[in-house]
Amino acid sequence: MKKVTLMMCVVMTLLASCATMKYETYNISDVTALPKAQHGGYQGMAIHDDYLVSLQNQGWCTIYRLPDMKVVTPLFKLGSFYGRNHANVGSFGVERVEKGDVFPLLYVSHCHRKNRNNWKDACYVERLNLKGSSEWVQTIILDDTEKLFGYALQWTVDAKRKRLIGFGNTLQGDDANNRFRIIVFPLPKLSEGKEVHLKPADALENYVLQDYTWDYPARIIGQGACVYGDMLVMPTGFGNDKWPSVLFVWDMKHKRMVRKIDLAQEVKAEMEDIDFYKGEAYVQTNGRGLIKFAFGK
């Protein structure tokens, strides 16, 4: 029995090392500059196949083709375009309105301190196309009666597991008592209606990172995030001396910090949202355009 236990410990250690290893080394390169943004700068971003969808404040959208970043669909408005739609995070799901749609549904985080239609922390679901328009087909709202989140809740999708992940500060980013919360729900279906309300009691998971790790600070400016494998990859900071750029890699399955990448000297720009293309992490920024990380094996 002791031999079996020892062998299991060795195997688990090796698996953990393998999961961490690909984030041990990295190389940063500039992909392209981005045109001058509209009101409020660049925000969310999502990648599907060879298409990169770039979002700006209020819900402006441009579609590019990778890897050369050729403009496929010039700047247009999302269906949920609105003065208070910060469009802070973009993430593709799995469901399509019609089988022939190029894109699965796009999930966009409202992420504004002011409500819209009495909704706080809304997630707008968009049916995107290549013709320069998008249909707003559903709104998902967390009924945050317990005040789990402070400034704003953000959303991303774990498409593989069909889950919707909410994340954000419990208070304010500059509050020493702040914590960073993750809440996970089954990904709502379109058939559930135009307006879907989620309740904390129905969450699959609901926890704060600081309960599991010392390596995530209380004072933090969160930006976007994406799920890659079992990892939630999160760019943070403003890229300045007070709020430097840091990239966190959080293992959602084992609830542990895989990597904290200090980019204070390398990325003096505001990293916004992140997604992966052919194994490399693309990050949309304000101040440095689009950059990418090639992680070591």
N, C-alpha and C positions, 0 to 999 in steps of 0.2 A: 504493500500500500504506500509506503514511504517513497519507493522508487517511482511509482505512478504519479504521486503528488509532485515529486521533484521534477519529473519530466514535463508535467503540465505547466509548472512554473517557468521552466526553460522555454517551452513553446510560446507561452503568453508573453514572456519577455522579448523573444525574437519577433513576434508579431507586432508588439508595440514599437520595437526599434524600426521595423520596416515601415510602419505607418508614419513614423516621425522622420525617417531618413530623407524622404523626398522634399522636405521643407528645410533641411539643414543648410543647404547652399542654394543660392539663387543668383540670377543675373537680370538686371533691369535694363530695358531698352525703350526708346521712344518709338511709337508706332506712327503717329501723325499729329500735326497740330489740328485744332478744331476751329471752325469759323467763330467769329464773335457771337457770344450767346445773346439771347433775348433777355427779358426782364428777370434777373435773379440768378442767372448762370446755369451751368450744366448740373444735372442731378442724376436720375436713375439711368440704368443701362442694362440691356439683356441681350443674350446671344442665342440664336437658334439656327442650327445647320451653319450655313455660310453668311447669315445675315446678322448684323449688329444693329440693335435699336437703341438710339441715343435720345434721352429725354432731357428736357430743360424745364425750369420752373414754370408753373401754371399749366403744364401739359403740352408743351411744344415737342415735336417728335421728328427725327430724321432717321431714315433707314439706309445703312451702308452694306456693301458686300465685302466680306473678308476673302483673302487676306490683304488685298490692295486698298481697302477702304474707299471703293468707288461709290459715289452717291447713287443709290437706286431710287429713293423717293425723297425729294427735297422737303424742307421744313413744312410741317402741317400741324394741325391741332388734333389732339386726342378727343374722343367723344366726351370725356370728363374734364375737358379744358375749363379752367376756372381760376380766378385771381388768387384763391387760397389753396389751390392744388399745387403743393410743392413738388409732386412727382419725384419724391426723393429716392425711391427704390423701384426698379423694374425687374420682373421675373416671369419667365414663361412657365405655364402649367402643362397639362396633358390633354385637356378636352378641346375639341373644335366644335364650332356651331354647325358647320357642314363638313363633310368628309374631304371635300376638295380644297378647303382653306389652306393657304400656305403656312400660316402660323397657328400653333395652339393659342389658347387664351393668354393674354398678357395681364399680369397683376401689378398694379401701380399704387404705391403708398402715398396717401394724402399728406401726412406728416407735416401738419401746420398747427401752430398753437391755437388758431381760431377754428371753430367748428364750421361745418357746412351742413345746412338742413338739420341742425342739431345732432349731426353725426360727429363723434370724436374718433380719431384714429381709423378712418375709413380706408378700405382697400378697394380701388376701382378695378373692375374686370373689363378688359377691352378686347374687341374682335378686330384685330389689326389686318390691314391688307396692303398691297403694293401700289395702290392707285392714289395714295395720298389722303386717305381718310381712315377713320376708326370708329367703330360703334361701341358705345358704353352699354354693356349688356347685363351687368350685375354690380351690386355694391355689398361689400362684406364689412360688418361693424362688430367690434368687440364691445359688449355692454359692460364697461369697466366700472361696475358699482363698487368694487373693492378698492378702486384707485391704485391699481397695480403699476400703472405707468405715469410718468410725470409729463415732461414737455410734449412728447409725441411717441406713439407706437409705430413701428415700421413692420413691413411684411416681406417675406420671401417664400419661395415655394421649393419644397423637396419633391421634385417631379417623380423620382424613382419610387418613393413611398407614398405618393399622393397625399402629402401633408402641407398644411399652411403654417408657417412659422412666424410668430410675432416676436419682436425683440426691441429692446430700448431701455433707457434709464428709468429707474423708479422715481427719481426726483429730478434734479437739474444736473447738468454735466459738471458744474463747478461746486456742487454741494459735497462736503466731506462725508455725509451720511448716505450719499447716493449708492445704489446698487444697479446691476445690469441684469434684467430679467429676460428669460426666454419662455414663451408659451406656445404649445404645439396643438394643432387641431387637425382632424381629417379635412382634406381639401374639399370645400363645398362644391356641389355640382350645380350646373346651370338649372337643372330641373327643380332645385330648391327655391327658385323664385328670384325676382329682381332685387330684392333686399333680404340679406341673410344676417341674422343676429347671432353672434357667438357668445356663450356664457362661460366664465372661468370654470364653473363646476363641470363643464363638458370637455375640458382640455385633457389631452392625452398626457401632457407633461406641463409643469409650471414650476419654474425654479429660478434662482438667481445664481450667477456664476460664482460669486464670492463665497457661496456655501461649499463649493467644491475646489476652489483654487485660490491661491494668494496672488497669482500672476495676472490679475485683471484689476486695474486701479479703480477706486471709487470715483475719482474726478476724471471723466472721460467724455470726449465728444464723438459719439458714434456717427457713422455715415451709412453706407450701404452694406450689403452682405449677399452671399450666395452659398448654396449647398453644393459641395463637390465630394462625391463619395459619402463618407460619414462625417465630413468636416463642414463646419460653418466658418467661412472665411470672411473676416470683417476688417475693412479699412477704417481707420479712425484718425481724428485730429484735423487741424486746419493747415498744417505744414508750416507753422511759425514756431518761434521760440517757446511761447506759452503752451501751445497745443501742437506738439510735433506730430509728424506722420508715423503711425504705428500700424502694422498689419498683424491681426490675431488669427490664429488657426485653432478652432475649438472642436474637439472630438465630441459630437453629440451622443454617440452611442455609449461611450465610456465616461462621459462627463469629465474631461480632463483637457488641460491646455497643451496642445501639441507644440505650438511655436508662437513666440512673441518676436516679431521682426521689427527692430528699431530702425526707422528710415529717416530719422531726424536730419541727417546730413545728405541723404541721397534723394529725397523727395521733398523739396521745399515748395509744395503746392498742395492744394486741398483735394485729397483723394475723395471721390464721391461714391460711385458704385462699382461693382466687380462682377465678372463672370468668366467662364473658362471656354477656351477654343483650342481644340487639339492639344489638350494637356497644359496649356499655358494660361496664366491669369491675366486678363485684360482689365485695366482700371481706368475709368474716366475721371479726369481731374479738371479743376478750375485752376489754370495757371501753367499747366504743362501738357495740355491736350490729352491724348490717349497713350498710355504706357502699358508695358506688359512685363510680367515676371516669368522667367523660365526657371523652374525649380530643379535642383539636382536630383539624380536618381539614387 
